[in-house]
Amino acid sequence: MPKTIQQSVVLPAAPEALFDAYLDAQQHAAITGAPVQIAPVAGAEFRAFNGALSGRILEIAPRRLIVQTWRSSHWTIDDIDSILVLTFWPHTVGGRIDLVHVNVADHDYDDVHQGWEKYYWSRWRAHLEQR
């Protein structure tokens, strides 16, 4: 049965800058260290980590909310696409991103849950601290 991941992370940048960086292919790639295809428009395709992740932007509320479909390349044909919701908030030391990741394939839950910290949050933090 698919599962839900909920996480929050505080990063040393304004929430608007975090939002913009996630939706900008060049900045997103600089954060993750891998090529990314993404655009700040509903309907745009999303591909990351050499196609290991894919999806489509479903909705954007400028500088506040990103909703996208999301799936891993090693999910089975029977695994439904998951839905990723990212919201961006001000915080005293920068910005907070709240993540809700719904319908994560049960067999991949642990890797996806840990992957957010390993491939996004820690890398994003390091990227910002280098600036």
C-alpha positions as CSV (number, residue, x, y, z in Angstrom):
1,M,0.0,0.0,0.0
2,P,1.5,3.4,-1.0
3,K,2.7,5.6,1.9
4,T,3.1,9.3,2.7
5,I,6.3,11.1,3.6
6,Q,6.1,14.4,5.5
7,Q,9.2,16.5,6.1
8,S,10.2,20.0,6.9
9,V,13.6,21.6,6.4
10,V,15.0,25.0,7.2
11,L,17.6,26.4,4.9
12,P,19.6,29.6,5.0
13,A,17.8,31.4,2.2
14,A,14.6,33.3,1.7
15,P,11.6,31.1,0.8
16,E,11.2,32.9,-2.5
17,A,14.8,32.1,-3.4
18,L,14.3,28.4,-2.5
19,F,11.2,28.3,-4.6
20,D,12.9,29.9,-7.6
21,A,15.9,27.6,-7.3
22,Y,13.8,24.4,-7.3
23,L,12.0,25.4,-10.5
24,D,15.2,26.7,-12.3
25,A,17.0,23.8,-14.1
26,Q,20.4,25.3,-13.7
27,Q,20.1,26.1,-10.0
28,H,18.3,22.8,-9.3
29,A,21.2,20.9,-11.0
30,A,23.8,22.9,-9.0
31,I,22.0,21.9,-5.8
32,T,21.7,18.1,-6.6
33,G,24.9,17.7,-8.7
34,A,22.9,16.1,-11.6
35,P,21.2,17.4,-14.7
36,V,17.6,18.4,-14.3
37,Q,14.8,19.2,-16.7
38,I,12.2,21.4,-15.1
39,A,10.3,24.6,-15.8
40,P,8.2,27.0,-13.7
41,V,4.9,26.3,-15.5
42,A,2.1,23.9,-15.0
43,G,2.3,21.0,-17.5
44,A,6.1,21.1,-17.7
45,E,7.9,17.8,-17.5
46,F,10.3,17.0,-14.7
47,R,13.3,14.7,-15.0
48,A,16.2,14.4,-12.6
49,F,19.2,12.2,-11.8
50,N,19.6,11.0,-15.4
51,G,16.0,10.0,-15.6
52,A,15.9,8.2,-12.3
53,L,13.1,10.6,-11.3
54,S,10.3,11.9,-13.6
55,G,7.0,13.6,-13.4
56,R,5.1,16.7,-14.4
57,I,4.4,20.1,-12.7
58,L,0.7,20.1,-11.9
59,E,0.3,23.4,-10.1
60,I,2.3,26.4,-9.1
61,A,1.3,29.2,-6.7
62,P,4.1,31.7,-7.3
63,R,6.8,31.5,-4.7
64,R,4.6,29.5,-2.3
65,L,3.5,26.1,-3.7
66,I,4.7,23.5,-6.1
67,V,2.7,20.4,-6.9
68,Q,4.0,17.7,-9.2
69,T,3.7,14.1,-10.1
70,W,6.8,12.1,-9.2
71,R,8.0,8.6,-9.9
72,S,11.1,6.6,-9.7
73,S,12.4,4.7,-12.7
74,H,12.6,1.5,-10.7
75,W,8.9,1.5,-9.7
76,T,6.8,-1.1,-11.3
77,I,4.1,-0.5,-13.9
78,D,1.6,-1.3,-11.2
79,D,3.0,1.5,-8.9
80,I,0.9,4.7,-9.3
81,D,2.6,8.0,-9.7
82,S,3.1,9.8,-6.4
83,I,2.2,13.4,-5.8
84,L,4.8,15.8,-4.3
85,V,3.6,19.0,-2.6
86,L,6.2,21.6,-1.6
87,T,5.3,24.7,0.3
88,F,7.7,27.6,1.1
89,W,7.6,29.7,4.3
90,P,9.6,32.4,6.0
91,H,11.7,31.3,8.9
92,T,13.9,33.3,11.3
93,V,17.1,31.9,9.8
94,G,15.9,31.8,6.1
95,G,13.2,29.7,4.6
96,R,11.3,26.5,5.5
97,I,10.2,24.0,3.0
98,D,7.3,21.7,4.0
99,L,7.1,18.5,1.9
100,V,4.2,16.1,1.6
101,H,4.9,13.2,-0.7
102,V,1.8,11.1,-1.2
103,N,1.5,7.6,-2.7
104,V,5.2,6.6,-2.4
105,A,5.6,3.0,-3.5
106,D,5.7,0.9,-0.4
107,H,8.8,-1.1,-1.6
108,D,10.7,2.2,-2.1
109,Y,9.4,4.2,0.9
110,D,12.6,3.9,3.0
111,D,14.9,4.9,0.1
112,V,12.7,7.9,-0.9
113,H,12.3,9.0,2.7
114,Q,16.1,9.0,3.2
115,G,16.7,10.2,-0.3
116,W,15.1,13.6,0.4
117,E,17.8,14.3,3.1
118,K,20.6,12.7,1.2
119,Y,20.0,14.0,-2.3
120,Y,18.2,17.3,-1.6
121,W,18.3,18.8,1.9
122,S,21.9,18.2,2.8
123,R,23.2,19.1,-0.7
124,W,21.0,22.2,-0.8
125,R,22.3,23.3,2.6
126,A,25.9,22.8,1.5
127,H,25.3,24.6,-1.8
128,L,23.9,27.6,0.1
129,E,26.7,27.7,2.7
130,Q,29.3,27.7,-0.1
131,R,27.9,31.0,-1.5
